[in-house]
Amino acid sequence: MLTRFALVRGPVLAVLLLATACRTTSPARSSASSVIAAGSVDTAPPPAPARWLPLIGEYGPDSAVTIVLERDGQLWLHSGSAETPLAQESDSTFTSARDPGRRVVFRRGGTERVTRLEAGGATLARRQVGPESGNQLVITPVRPIVELRREALASRPPAEAGPFRPTELVELTRLDPTIKLEIRYATSNNLFGTPFYTQPRAFLQRPAAEALVRVNAALRPRGYGLLVHDGYRPWSVTKMFWDASPDDKHIFVADPALGSKHNRGAAVDLTLYDLATGAPVEMVSTYDETSPRAYPDYPGGTSRQRWHRALLRRAMEAQRFAVYETEWWHFDYADWKQYGIGNVDFERIAPTR
């Protein structure tokens, strides 16, 4: 995907973040440099206590969002540039670690889901910022996929001036079989709820592919590998995305009149998996999530989730990939401008090693 909503943060509510806390706490760790620094610790932080997971999230209106996050074995309230650590009194009651007289209470609804936060006489409703079930936003195609595919295959990509380097798309698993694939657009588990690719394969231009192999090798001693969701994407699929989306959802897809870095074979969507278990690691958001949690500098979540995100980013940047500003999983190779828009189907890409 190409575009996301702006990440809105408002001023801190006085009833939640005390003036003393605002004066003494340091700003949120949300800059790019601090994100990378957070990944410099050799060992992943332990998982946050399970009893805290239902409390972690966003509360309050758009104009003054308060994030409850876990850091270093402690819950924190975050709003704007101010943070307050919390000390637990009971399952649902906490106090400010700097002012034990100020209580913060989490209230649950009939389903036992936390629905609001109370502090200092104010009540903040729980925000539904992301797909807590693990699903993502699903856009219902405005026209039949068969029809869209037929039109897209009969169309041509936009003309470009160039000059460009010769295309050499390489299949990632041929270079390194330990790179795992979960190609969402070859399944119905994607933004549109229907398959677009006919094969679950991933390709990149050779320099980018070889750089990704080096990333995977660098992660191996830490116990992690790369799990790829998408790489090179034929332009016809980008056109299908656009034509399948209603006008108000075009912010989530690339404009085929411009093409995308995926079309050039120089962008990859990916995450980490645990070598010991083979399972994907926990991240702050799900893949292809259309919420602020998808931002690579989003301060919420748990220490472990943010550590995984920072480790991936640091490893990718070491090999000349740059993270996309609103998607922690999307990385563009440095030389993407040197390649033209591609439109060859996976089936017609010649095997190479």
Phi, psi and omega in degrees: 000167190244323189227150178225167176296155175291145178275111186264130175225131182251179178294152182290144176280130183299329181287344182257315181249110186293152181301323180294322179294320181297329181281332190254340182276153179276160179300161181298148180273075185236002178282161181299318182296321181287328177298316180292319179299325181296336180270005184278347177290135187292326185249137179296141176299155177294159176299148175293148177307135183302329183291342180270339186303320178293344182270334184290132181158201182244146182222151174096177183282169179302328185283346183206072183282133173247126179257132170261121182227165175250134175216125174054043176075023181215143173278146179228149166261132181234131175209123183061238180254010183246146179222149178228124175283149181244147174245135186274134174257320180209186183305323186242358185241133179228164172233160173294129180295342180261346179212086184303345179282348181260116186260149174233123185239131176262127182253142180251152176269194183295335180269006183073003175282138177295126184245343181198165179234135180240134178201133176057030180086357178257150177239127178245123180287146176292133180268137175269086187267341183205175183279088185297339178285348182100353176274169176242174175306136176243124177264124177281119180304137183282345178219160180301139181298322179301318179293317179296320180295316181300316180292319182295319181291336178273354182264167180239146178296162178296147178289142179232150185284321184073199000285158180233157174290151177299141179284133172220085180282129183241136178283126188299317184288344173285326177284323183209101181295347180277351171286122182268154180240140166218081188278098188296326184279003168262004180230182175269359180271071180207185187300333184253354178070023180207149180290144174243325177272147177271347180220142178274075184230161181223131181230152169217161170301146190308312180301321179291320179296317180293325176295322179293325175299321178293323175300313181300320179294322180292331180280336187302315179299338178274354178094019182233157173225174181265136175243113187263132177260333182193150176224238175302136180232119177305143181303327180301327179288321175300319177295321177298317177305311184297312183289336179280343187266138170295161186305321183284356177251004179295341177295344183264356184228158180283146178280120181296340177293340179251336187076178180222168178292331173300320179298334182273357181074024185233020176226146182219139172255127186199170175215192179253151168233155181277120182298328183288324185251339185079001185268147174299148179280165174284131172240172183293327177228171173280164176292139179063022177287138183255059180219168178302338180298340181284345182295140182292348178244016178300128188278351186279192182086207181245164178302318182294316179298314181292327178296315177300314181299317180292322178298315178300313182298315182296319180294320180290318180295331178295340179247027170073027169260147178240133180287143176286143193294342180238010181218110182296338185269348187260125180230135179254135178285147188302326186264025186299330181292345182276000182240141178277169178292129180257153181217020179278137178289156179306319184298336185258007176276123183292136178298136176220167177233000000 
